[in-house]
């Protein structure tokens, strides 16, 4: 993995047309650099929730509602992904329709959870 990133960084740094310098660093390095440069980041204020995207359609409790279902969603997504990976090794199309249906059902569940 390191060699892949190193190759990308070397390419970017050697290409002067990109006008970019990439280096390794930590989150602390980033904030120290921002502090040194005295960068003024924009700040937003106000009440962002309850969000309304149409006349009477409000999104409330987006981050806190239905924790059971959000956990269930993560468990199902994980199980489905593992099944898809195993299916890819099986070299069979016998269960393909079942996997497609499971993915569609999970997508519908995720959509309505939001």
Secondary structure, DSSP 4 states (H G I P E B T S, - for coil): -HHHHHHHHHHHHH-GGG--------HHHHHHHHHHHT-------S---SEESSSS-EE-STTTS-HHHHHHHHHHHHHHHHHHHHHHHHT--TTHHHHHHHHHHHHHHHHHH-
